[in-house]
Amino acid sequence: MLITSEAVKVGHPDVVADTITAHLIARILEEEHKIGMTVDNMPHCGLEAFLGKGFCIVGGEVSTRIYVDIEKSLRQTVLSLGYNDSSVGLNGHSMGVFNAIIPQSPDINLGTRADLGKYKEIGAGDQGIMYGFAIDETPEFLPLTYVLANTMMRAFENCNDPVFAPDGKGQVTVEYDSKGKPRRVAKVLMSNAIDYRHVAEKGEIEDMAKEIAFKCLSGWVDKKTEFLFNPTGEWQAVHSCSSADSGVTGRKLVCQLYGAYPGAQLGGGSIVNKTPEKVDCSAVFGSRYAAKNVVAAGLASKISIQLAYAIGVAKPMSVYVNTFGTGVIPDEKLGAIVEKVFDFTPRGMIENLDLLNGDVYRKIARNLFMDDYEWEKTDMVDVLKKEAGK
């Protein structure tokens, strides 16, 4: 049995769009902290970015007490990702910037302000259904395919070889045995834009790429592992990023949310472009936090947690747990424990998971998980065991 996960480099145009919006929110949060921001007077942001050849449009809604130079922040973000010359597909110095940001709707504001809202609490910024997932395949309690694919992307980002331009994507295919346990990496696909200004011998590029990929996947690859690089036969950096494909916020959710691993469902909307009263953002992290702790506690080896919300209402409409038959107690009982132990209200998730931290927003477009985030901690294991009588 073969299972594949996909991941993309931070220089992929869709992730560039994500990073632009996430960094704008980081900047807003940092400035708001300087004037005494709390959960009750936090800014509310829902931003979108669209990248075309040589330009970026940023739009959406913002409610904040401070001023941020949108164009300056946007250009700084693009340059920080390595896009400083049109020869690599985008130039942060010269690109056109169009600002279409407007104030937040007053009707939405009513639902997310405790002092104004119908229920006198911070309600969900929108309706929606979000999922958290965890599995015991790796120390991170994430699918092995997801971990390996993302590890490979980070390796190419950090290799410091200018021949590999910022734009790239890849897949890792893992062979599983009849009991569903991973055995080996069967196939590796890596596509990366090539900056030919830094190439000595064109024929060496694939060997260089294979060396980077196999080194970071060490322990899982073997002599039979297939490696495929730039399968069209050519990908020039000048034809990469938004010079070849548009970039749109939220279009890489499958990659970001568990890499399309079977059983890890996709819900909600774009994550990194919203402040955390929007449960598209906070409930993705809240449900992941709960799922990881359940598996770390040994109460299941695989779990999906669904949270559903109504706009303006703080508590979830429903909390659903599916352990795929791996739970040590019935799913219904485990679901009740999860709902009791974890605070899935916007206020609870914002405060418990440090979601008003600008540094968090500077990282999440690259990795939603696999970092030192609060939602990646397993500090609720003992509480869950006690509640489950284990």
MARKOLPA-432370 format. One record per residue: x, y, z of N, C-alpha, C, O in turn; residue in three letters. Coordinates in steps of 0.001 Angstrom, whole numbers, plus 500000, padded with zeros to 6 digits. Example, Ala and Ser with C-alpha at 12.3 -4.5 7.8 and 13.67 -1.06 7.14 Angstrom:
513190494310507800512300495500507800513200496700507800514236496681508465ALA 512850497750507080513670498940507140512900500030507870513409501138508039SER 
END
This chain:
500843498800500000500000500000500000500878501249500000501806501365500800MET 500579502174499104501353503403498990500480504609499361499333504718498927LEU 501045505507500170500372506754500533501325507905500263502511507829500583ILE 500799508975499670501618510116499280501119511390499950499913511595500093THR 502053512242500359501725513596500813502499514602499983503621514347499545SER 501870515755499779502474516844499025502831517980499974502154518196500978GLU 503898518704499649504275519905500392504882520896499408505312520518498319ALA 504913522154499795505449523196498924506451524053499684506393524171500908VAL 507372524648498931508318525582499530507612526905499819506575527215499233LYS 508186527663500718507588528942501082507637529920499908506933530930499923VAL 508455529636498892508508530475497711507466530153496664507403530826495635GLY 506642529139496897505533528857495987504586530054495984504318530611497048HIS 504068530470494824503275531706494785502067531723495725501737532774496275PRO 501407530587495917500278530557496846500740530784498283500055531444499064ASP 501898530237498625502411530434499985502988531837500143502953532397501238VAL 503514532407499072503921533816499129502712534678499463502806535587500288VAL 501572534398498827500343535133499123499932534933500584499555535886501267ALA 500007533697501051499712533417502468500642534196503385500209534788504374ASP 501923534186503046502925534830503900502736536339503939502924536959504986THR 502370536931502822502092538370502786501004538725503793501159539668504569ILE 499909537976503783498803538294504694499163537984506141498821538745507046THR 499857536861506363500247536505507732501197537544508320501076537902509492ALA 502137538028507518503090539022508001502424540378508247502826541104509156HIS 501415540726507451500662541950507716499951541867509066499950542826509838LEU 499351540717509340498684540536510640499710540566511765499450541146512820ILE 500874539949511558501937539992512572502312541430512891502462541804514054ALA 502459542222511853502829543625512039501750544388512802502057545183513689ARG 500500544147512458499389544798513155499371544396514627499208545249515500ILE 499535543109514907499534542640516295500687543251517084500512543648518236LEU 501852543327516474503018543895517165502792545364517523503162545802518612GLU 502193546116516618501910547524516895500787547676517916500824548584518746GLU 499802546805517863498700546840518835499193546516520240498722547107521212GLU 500130545590520357500686545258521676501328546480522325501315546618523548HIS 501883547357521514502557548546522048501589549511522720502001550318523554LYS 500321549439522372499332550357522970498330549616523863497224550097524111ILE 498744548434524341497943547745525348496841546866524805495708546939525281GLY 497139546042523828496129545139523278495774544025524259496646543485524940MET 494509543692524324494013542529525062493087541746524134492823542166523008THR 492601540612524613491651539846523819490390540666523548489755540514522504VAL 490036541529524485488797542285524350488894543465523390487876543919522870ASP 490113543971523144490229545079522190491146544738521015491673545631520351ASN 491330543454520769492206542978519706491717543449518337490527543711518160MET 492630543558517369492211543876516000491513542688515363491693541548515791PRO 490728542956514354490055541903513606490464542026512147490238543060511517HIS 491063540974511615491601541011510255491196539762509479491257538641509986CYS 490790539987508258490595538916507296491138539408505966490494540216505298GLY 492309538935505573493027539494504424493196538464503307493251537259503553LEU 493278538964502087493515538121500923494600538772500071494699539997500003GLU 495402537949499432496404538458498498496315537685497195496087536476497178ALA 496502538411496111496552537810494780497816538297494080498046539500493950PHE 498626537353493635499862537663492923499696537354491436499284536259491055LEU 500026538337490612500117538129489177501518538478488729502382538758489560GLY 501757538466487445503090538754486949503451540212487215502937541119486561LYS 504341540423488185504840541758488470503963542610489355504211543808489488GLY 502933542022489974502094542840490848501451541985491938501418540757491860PHE 500944542673492950500204542015494032499017542883494418499158544095494585CYS 497856542274494559496673542935495093496428542378496486496350541161496652ILE 496307543226497475495957542792498824494645543463499212494494544678499089VAL 493710542662499678492396543175500041491873542484501280492590541724501931GLY 490610542753501602490001542162502781489531543225503741489321544379503366GLY 489367542819504998488790543706506002489692543763507227490234542747507662GLU 489846544966507780490671545160508969489998546152509899489498547192509471VAL 489994545813511171489579546744512230490729546835513224491014545867513930SER 491395547991513287492558548152514155492694549602514596492135550508513978THR 493448549810515678493650551157516217494949551791515744495241552938516083ARG 495721551058514972497062551531514613497196551660513099496312551255512344ILE 498321552232512675498615552372511251499783551475510881500795551428511581TYR 499630550772509782500712549964509225500877550355507765499893550486507036VAL 502111550538507342502408550829505946502284549523505161503212548715505131ASP 501140549331504535500844548076503859501855547775502760502380546665502684ILE 502126548754501915503029548526500797504433548179501274505062547272500728GLU 504931548882502276506266548608502790506344547206503376507295546472503109LYS 505356546833504167505345545505504774505288544422503703505985543412503796SER 504465544635502697504308543647501635505623543445500880506037542314500626LEU 506263544543500530507531544437499801508600543746500654509356542916500150ARG 508660544085501932509638543453502813509427541945502868510389541178502869GLN 508176541526502913507877540099502953508347539399501685509003538360501757THR 508021539952500543508400539342499274509923539255499149510456538239498704VAL 510605540305499536512075540297499473512667539267500423513661538618500097LEU 512057539112501604512571538156502589512472536716502108513166535838502620SER 511615536473501128511442535121500584512380534843499415512324533773498809LEU 513231535798499103514223535604498057513835536164496709514550535966495726GLY 512710536862496647512243537410495381512693538862495241511961539796495569TYR 513909539021494750514511540350494647514984540671493236515722541634493029ASN 514555539858492254514983540078490882513982539362489963513540538254490267ASP 513636539985488867512669539380487953513172538072487363512381537284486846SER 514473537830487433515037536594486897514618535372487706514758534244487233SER 514101535583488934513597534460489730512076534485489820511498533807490670VAL 511422535256488956509976535200488838509215536328489496508041536526489185GLY 509843537083490403509156538170491099510208539066491730511241538589492198LEU 509942540360491741510878541326492308510145542228493279509339543067492877ASN 510429542049494565509768542844495596510072544324495525509310545143496039GLY 511182544673494891511538546087494766510631546814493770510221547949494013HIS 510327546169492671509661546858491566508227546425491312507548547044490493SER 507745545399491975506395544913491732505354545985492036505548546818492921MET 504254545957491298503152546854491591502374546369492797502191545164492971GLY 501913547286493632501150546946494834499823547698494812499792548922494686VAL 498733546953494937497406547540494947496737547210496289496577546040496635PHE 496358548226497022495768548073498356494261548245498262493771549333497961ASN 493523547165498521492061547194498477491457546794499823490367546225499877ALA 492172547096500905491691546746502254490623547747502700490773548953502507ILE 489554547239503293488458548081503788488207547757505257488715546755505759ILE 487418548606505968487092548298507376486232547048507496485541546658506555PRO 486288546429508673485478545241508928483993545586508944483599546670509375GLN 483185544659508473481737544835508500481255545052509934481649544297510823SER 480418546057510187479900546271511548479042545115512039478944544882513244PRO 478416544389511111477579543252511511478432542101512042478066541453513023ASP 479567541852511393480484540825511895481086541278513221481261540475514138ILE 481402542564513315481988543109514541481093542864515750481589542630516852ASN 479788542916515553478846542664516647479042541282517260478902541110518471LEU 479364540306516429479495538940516917480815538618517569480937537605518258GLY 481822539478517361483157539156517853483634540092518959484780539997519398THR 482775540986519410483111541895520495482238541582521706481011541624521621ARG 482871541272522825482115540921524030481263542089524516480195541876525089ALA 481722543324524294480975544482524785479819544866523865478944545632524268ASP 479800544347522636478752544706521692477833543542521342476678543748520972LEU 478335542346521455477636541187520935476363540817521676476152541193522829GLY 475538540081520986474259539610521518474434538744522753473606538774523663LYS 475537537955522784475740537011523882476753537504524910477074536785525855TYR 477263538735524733478208539347525674479456538488525887479938538328527009LYS 479951537954524811481179537178524811481792537244523420481142537667522464GLU 483041536827523314483690536839522009483202535640521220483579534501521497ILE 482363535908520236481814534828519440482712534460518284483654535182517957GLY 482414533331517668483167532905516485483003533942515388481905534451515161ALA 484106534256514703484081535274513662483352534852512408483098535675511528GLY 483013533580512318482242533086511177481772531684511516482297531036512422ASP 480768531225510768480415529821510902481457528996510181482216529520509365GLN 481499527700510478482461526853509791482705525561510532482318525402511690GLY 483353524642509845483669523324510385485162523086510209485683523146509096ILE 485836522821511304487285522609511293487640521232511847486882520650512623MET 488807520716511437489252519396511865490665519450512432491529520167511928TYR 490876518683513482492208518428514001492514516951513859491615516115513940GLY 493780516627513646494160515236513378495470514920514075496332515785514229PHE 495609513672514494496873513192515053496960511686514845495945510993514782ALA 498187511195514742498433509773514536499786509441515151500660510304515232ILE 499963508203515582501171507836516327502308507340515433503200506641515914ASP 502296507686514138503344507238513220504693507893513484505732507311513173GLU 504693509093514050505923509866514224505961510489515615504924510578516272THR 507135510922516078507218511615517371506395512899517409505997513359518479PRO 506145513467516245505329514698516176503836514399516204503014515315516224GLU 503485513112516204502083512679516122501410513249514874500279513735514912PHE 502146513170513775501684513571512460501935512424511491502762511558511778LEU 501246512388510349501517511341509355502965511385508883503523512462508675PRO 503564510228508718504955510176508278505119510843506910506100511549506676LEU 504168510621506015504262511234504691504306512755504792505075513406504085THR 503486513318505668503442514767505864504765515275506430505308516274505957TYR 505278514587507440506534515009508071507683514961507069508481515895506992VAL 507769513879506305508876513740505366508773514751504222509785515329503823LEU 507580514971503693507419515930502603507786517336503056508443518072502320ALA 507371517713504250507702519036504755509177519147505130509787520202504957ASN 509747518060505641511182518060505938511982518300504662512979519022504675THR 511545517697503570512237517887502302512119519338501823513090519895501310MET 510949519953501982510802521351501563511735522262502358512375523150501794MET 511808522037503667512683522872504497514146522661504106514941523599504149ARG 514502521436503726515887521159503331516254521932502071517357522473501978ALA 515353521992501110515634522742499887515640524251500158516418524985499549PHE 514784524712501062514790526133501414516099526540502092516586527655501909GLU 516654525625502873517824525949503696519149525470503113520183525566503775ASN 519134524956501887520367524382501334521392525447500948522572525142500777CYS 520945526690500811521839527825500506522552527686499173523607528285498966ASN 521987526905498271522548526812496924521667527655496002520507527304495787ASP 522179528746495456521350529656494665520827529070493372519971529676492728PRO 521323527898492969520795527277491762519329526901491952518559526878490992VAL 518949526606493197517552526269493490516815527552493871516968528055494984PHE 516024528073492950515268529302493165514192529076494237513946527933494622ALA 513544530152494728512615529992495855511403529104495593510898528478496524PRO 510927529032494365509696528300494063509967526809493919510869526405493186ASP 509185525993494621509354524549494513508248523801495225507566524343496095GLY 508084522555494846507085521697495483507511520252495320508333519932494461LYS 506948519374496150507354517980496061506346517038496689505368517470497300GLY 506591515763496534505763514709497115506656513579497623507711513295497055GLN 506209512947498698506890511767499216505862510647499326504795510817499916VAL 506202509515498753505321508341498767505925507277499676507068506857499491THR 505142506851500656505598505866501642504881504540501417503673504498501186VAL 505643503479501488505081502131501392504714501654502795505526501728503718GLU 503481501165502946502978500650504228502772499142504134502488498610503061TYR 502917498463505264502695497018505269501206496710505423500379497620505473ASP 500876495437505497499469495018505545498770495446506826497541495452506894SER 499556495805507849498965496272509103498895497798509187498509498355510214LYS 499270498459508105499193499910508070500385500618508687500296501799509021GLY 501497499919508842502697500519509415503664500922508289503862500157507345LYS 504257502104508385505174502542507330506444501705507298507003501369508342PRO 506897501369506085508094500537505916509263501327505328510382501255505835ARG 509001502077504263510075502732503535509496503812502630508297503831502351ARG 510364504707502177509972505667501151510159504992499798511262504581499435VAL 509061504889499062509103504212497768509442505177496636510162504824495703ALA 508911506412496729509103507368495639509245508778496198508631509137497203LYS 510068509559495523510250510964495871510126511787494593510777511504493588VAL 509279512809494653509133513748493545509527515135494029508991515623495024LEU 510452515763493337510858517127493681510897517977492421511566517638491445MET 510173519081492460510207520047491372510690521371491937510147521866492924SER 511699521939491318512251523206491801512681524070490620513320523593489682ASN 512317525349490686512775526280489657514288526415489739514863526464490827ALA 514921526472488581516382526506488512516850527877488025516415528370486985ILE 517739528467488797518350529742488426519648529432487676520684529174488289ASP 519577529462486367520702529024485538521896529968485577522945529658485012TYR 521754531101486227522913531982486399523954531351487316525115531759487318ARG 523535530352488097524435529752489093524761528292488774525164527540489662HIS 524593527892487530524789526491487168526092526325486386526333527014485395VAL 526914525406486850528144525096486124527850524067485030528164524286483860ALA 527250522954485421526898521896484493525434521533484706525044521089485786GLU 524638521725483673523206521463483788522909520031484226521963519800484980LYS 523699519075483767523454517679484091523647517333485554523204516276486003GLY 524301518210486303524573517936487716523398518279488627523370517861489785GLU 522437519029488120521383519571488987520546518457489612520262518502490809ILE 520152517466488827519341516387489375520096515626490455519507515256491470GLU 521384515387490255522180514703491276522248515527492561522184514980493662ASP 522377516838492412522401517719493585521073517660494325521042517591495553MET 519972517688493568518641517639494175518419516312494892517870516279495994ALA 518844515224494268518680513908494889519476513810496185519006513234497166LYS 520669514368496185521499514326497391520825515079498546520813514593499677GLU 520269516257498266519566517032499300518363516258499818518160516152501028ILE 517566515718498901516349515008499288516651513756500089516050513533501140ALA 517581512929499604517846511656500271518543511848501614518377511037502525PHE 519313512909501733519976513170503015518946513485504100519052512972505213LYS 517964514313503796516980514676504816515959513565505049515265513565506066CYS 515863512621504119514956511481504277515700510225504727515170509116504659LEU 516928510419505184517777509303505596517074508418506617516406508904507529SER 517238507123506448516586506170507336515305505607506740514799504578507188GLY 514782506295505721513555505834505067513777505495503597513083504639503048TRP 514744506162502954515046505836501555516002504652501503516727504375502458VAL 515987503958500362516907502846500146517310502817498669516987503735497915ASP 517998501788498273518502501712496903517388501595495876517588501910494702LYS 516227501150496306515106500984495382514206502230495311513296502287494484LYS 514455503214496164513621504419496167513762505161494839514870505480494410THR 512639505427494203512632506151492931512702507656493196512090508164494136GLU 513454508354492357513571509815492482513252510466491148513846510134490122PHE 512309511396491174511901512109489977512094513601490216511596514155491196LEU 512826514246489304513115515674489464512668516438488220512992516062487093PHE 511917517519488447511427518369487347510953517530486157511583517535485099ASN 509843516812486335509429515831485321509049516405483963508945515639483005PRO 508832517730483825508611518279482483509915518344481701509920518484480478THR 511024518238482436512329518315481808512977519675481914514171519824481654GLY 512185520680482301512722522033482407511837522873483308510612522776483241GLU 512443523695484149511721524703484912512701525830485225513475525753486179TRP 512654526860484417513553527985484584512989528956485618511783529197485666GLN 513871529505486436513444530410487500512708531626486963511789532134487607ALA 513106532094485788512454533274485216510988532985484909510183533906484769VAL 510648531710484806509268531279484574508678530641485834507892529699485743HIS 509048531142486978508535530578488228507708531618488969507503532730488482SER 507242531245490142506394532090490985505278532702490134504713532014489285CYS 504952533973490343503809534561489656504096534925488212503201535405487515SER 505327534711487737505596534853486310505045533675485522504912533744484300SER 504726532596486224504186531411485564502787531066486071501912530701485285ALA 502574531181487384501291530829487998500896531906488993501736532415489735ASP 499624532249489006499158533218490000499299532637491403499348531421491588SER 499362533525492378499385533103493772498154533628494481497834534812494372GLY 497463532769495202496217533150495864496212532644497300496550531488497557VAL 495835533491498216495749533114499627494827531909499806493739531858499232THR 495269530946500601494416529831500997494317528693500014493507527786500208GLY 495116528708498962494974527680497937495830526446498207495772525486497439ARG 496615526448499269497432525278499593497013524659500923497851524166501676LYS 495708524688501207495217524142502475495469522646502594495791522162503679LEU 495331521907501500495539520454501563496982520142501953497235519264502778VAL 497928520873501350499335520689501722499558521042503188500215520302503920CYS 499003522184503614499243522677504967498585521795506024499147521584507099GLN 497402521283505721496645520490506691496849518996506440496001518332505843LEU 497971518489506901498256517059506959498576516427505611498635515201505512TYR 498787517236504563499306516724503307498426515740502574498923514911501812GLY 497103515818502796496124514934502139496209513496502637495808512576501924ALA 496718513288503836496788511945504406495371511407504614494519512130505131TYR 495099510163504229493759509599504370493240509656505806493928509244506740PRO 492045510159505969491439510278507294491596511652507910490848512020508816GLY 492574512422507419492776513795507915491946514720507046492381515149505977ALA 490747515022507517489809515781506697490156517270506645490878517799507490GLN 489619517905505636489847519324505403488545520074505620487509519694505075LEU 488591521145506418487401521950506651487755523415506727488909523796506533GLY 486778524224507004487027525646507191487517526321505929487234525873504817GLY 488250527395506111488800528149504991490254528456505251490915527780506039GLY 490746529478504585492140529863504754492427530173506216491567530684506933SER 493646529858506653493981529860508081494852531035508478494554531739509443ILE 495932531251507734496991532153508197496704533616507896497487534491508267VAL 495607533887507236495283535256506831494236535906507716493670536935507348ASN 493971535326508872492906535818509749493401535940511187494224535145511640LYS 492894536939511895493111536988513340492259535903513990491281535450513395THR 492619535476515210492098534217515735490681534228516311490211533194516784PRO 489987535375516283488555535282516579487845534536515463486757533992515646GLU 488493534524514291488002533716513177488376532262513446489558531919513493LYS 487376531416513621487664530029513991488272529229512854488807528147513095VAL 488209529723511617488990529107510540490453529021510944491163528087510571ASP 490888530007511710492262530026512215492367529276513543493027528239513620CYS 491725529790514577491951529284515931491481527846516136492132527093516861SER 490374527445515522489859526096515765490683525027515055490673523867515467ALA 491391525399514000492344524457513393493423524102514400493826522944514510VAL 493885525101515131494927524864516123494351524235517389494980523362517987PHE 493165524668517800492541524094518989492229522620518824492447521829519742GLY 491724522247517665491385520840517430492647519980517265492672518824517687SER 493682520545516655494961519822516552495563519599517941496082518521518231ARG 495492520620518797496002520532520164495324519393520912495987518599521578TYR 494010519314520802493276518252521481493619516891520900493840515935521643ALA 493665516795519573493948515509518929495330514990519300495493513806519596ALA 496320515868519285497685515440519598497780514936521029498452513937521289LYS 497122515606521952497182515194523342496462513873523576496889513077524412ASN 495379513632522852494668512360522982495576511206522553495659510195523250VAL 496253511347521421497136510280520941498358510151521846498802509040522138VAL 498899511280522287500052511234523198499698510562524518500562509968525162ALA 498440510651524924497976510024526163497717508530525992497429507836526967ALA 497817508034524773497584506618524527496119506235524476495785505054524567GLY 495243507214524332493806506928524297493328506549522899492209506063522736LEU 494159506765521902493893506338520529495209506426519775496097507193520147ALA 495329505642518723496537505744517902496311506633516685497258506992515985SER 495062506982516439494711507836515309493386508509515627492453507850516088LYS 493290509813515388492059510512515757491820511723514872492751512425514477ILE 490565511945514574490114513170513917489062513817514816488148513147515297SER 489200515120515037488252515860515864487626516950515012488327517790514448ILE 486300516932514922485565517953514171484936518963515131484290518594516112GLN 485141520256514822484496521336515558483637522135514596484082522472513499LEU 482405522444514998481504523237514159481044524471514935480767524389516131ALA 480963525614514250480664526886514902479565527652514161479350527475512962TYR 478882528508514920477948529495514372478538530882514586479122531141515638ALA 478401531768513626478954533108513760478338533832514958477119533833515130ILE 479177534438515771478717535196516923478521534380518187478274534943519254GLY 478627533058518085478427532173519234479782531594519644480546531132518796VAL 480073531618520932481411531233521391481638529726521391482649529260520866ALA 480733528967521961480952527527522081480623526816520777479728527239520045LYS 481339525741520485481054524985519259479634524433519264479099524084520317PRO 479039524359518103477729523722517975477830522223518196476897521585518684MET 478990521669517826479200520243518027480683519940518111481511520651517541SER 481009518872518832482363518334518906482252516842518592481603516098519327VAL 482880516411517513482774515022517080484161514392517030485102514978516495TYR 484274513200517590485541512472517650485430511160516885484465510412517045VAL 486432510891516050486509509619515327487912509058515503488886509658515047ASN 488020507910516164489335507284516379489606506142515399490599505428515541THR 488743505967514419488954504960513371489140503562513963489885502740513429PHE 488453503314515067488529502004515710489749501788516579489984500669517037GLY 490536502833516819491772502680517598491631503162519046492580503054519822THR 490477503685519413490293504232520757490239503171521831489727502075521605GLY 490768503494523006490735502552524126489444502677524915489140501828525753VAL 488686503729524653487340503890525198486441504288524026486942504726522990ILE 485122504143524173484234504492523056484404505946522599484675506831523410PRO 484243506179521299484427507519520748483483508537521395483865509684521623ASP 482257508115521686481289509039522293481772509511523663481657510690523997GLU 482309508586524451482833508948525764484076509825525625484238510804526353LYS 484940509473524699486145510260524484485793511665524014486438512633524416LEU 484787511783523178484345513088522723483870513963523866484149515161523901GLY 483147513356524808482674514107525965483846514579526828483817515685527369ALA 484865513746526952486060514117527720486797515269527036487202516231527689ILE 486966515164525727487640516219524965486902517549525132487527518589525337VAL 485599517511525045484803518739525174484911519335526578484862520553526747GLU 485060518469527580485195518934528954486579519515529230486699520536529907LYS 487615518876528714488995519236529051489482520471528292490217521290528843VAL 489077520605527039489611521675526194488595522803526016487402522557525837PHE 489079524026526066488245525205525865488305525572524386489307526101523905ASP 487223525286523679487178525551522248486489526864521903486134527085520745PHE 486292527735522884485762529056522566486879529906521967488054529645522225THR 486530530922521168487593531782520628488483532370521719489706532374521580PRO 487885532869522805488695533432523884489629532379524465490811532651524675ARG 489121531194524724489933530136525316491100529752524432492223529597524914GLY 490845529595523136491919529192522234492928530323522037494131530072521963MET 492450531557521954493354532697521794494299532795522980495507532962522810ILE 493741532690524191494555532856525395495441531641525653496609531799526010GLU 494915530447525483495676529238525817496742528898524785497738528252525111ASN 496542529324523549497459528949522473498297530122521975498962530008520946LEU 498275531244522685499141532387522379498922532897520954499880533142520220ASP 497660533054520571497345533368519185497335534860518870496977535248517758LEU 497720535699519823497911537117519524499396537471519485499776538629519658LEU 500205536480519262501657536640519200502076536845517744501892535960516910ASN 502638538011517447503064538282516081504079537289515564504088536974514374GLY 504947536784516452505955535808516035505308534530515497505841533893514589ASP 504159534163516063503444532991515579503020533196514126503185532308513290VAL 502474534371513839502028534647512469503189534734511484502998534527510286TYR 504362535031511962505510535075511059505978533672510666506771533525509736ARG 505496532642511367505949531282511090504892530377510455505235529439509736LYS 503617530648510713502603529642510369502378529458508870501868528416508457ILE 502745530440508044502597530210506606503576529148506119503313528472505124ALA 504701528997506810505692527965506465505294526619507060505345525607506360ARG 504907526578508304504549525336508997503416525607509967503557526437510864ASN 502290524917509802501217525028510793501544524218512039501095524549513136LEU 502314523174511872502658522266512969504187522165513031504872523072512559PHE 504724521113513586506173520844513552507014522054513986508023522368513355MET 506603522720515045507353523849515575507003523970517053506248523158517587ASP 507558524996517716507365525122519161506101525905519503506107526718520427ASP 505021525667518766503746526321519027503089525745520281503360524611520676TYR 502232526538520888501504526067522068500613524878521725500448523977522548GLU 500036524859520526499132523761520172499870522474519833499242521438519614TRP 501198522531519788501980521316519575502481520718520891503187519710520880GLU 502127521322522013502515520781523309501609519615523701500463519522523260LYS 502149518731524537501357517601525031501196517705526545501413516738527274THR 500813518888527000500716519167528427499373518794529041499154519031530229ASP 498473518215528256497165517808528778497031516292528875495937515773529096MET 498140515589528711498120514128528704497619513567530028496739512706530042VAL 498167514042531136497773513500532445496311513798532753495617512961533329ASP 495849514959532380494438515316532607493524514382531825492518513907532351VAL 493870514125530585493052513230529753493053511808530301492009511155530336LEU 494207511328530724494279509977531287493394509852532531492691508857532707LYS 493439510861533376492644510849534590491163510826534259490405510057534850LYS 490745511660533324489338511725532938488882510401532327487730509996532483GLU 489812509727531620489471508456530975489629507268531904489287506147531528ALA 490148507488533126490356506413534083491487505488533695491445504291533980GLY 492521506050533031493645505224532587494952505603533294495993505001533032LYS 
END
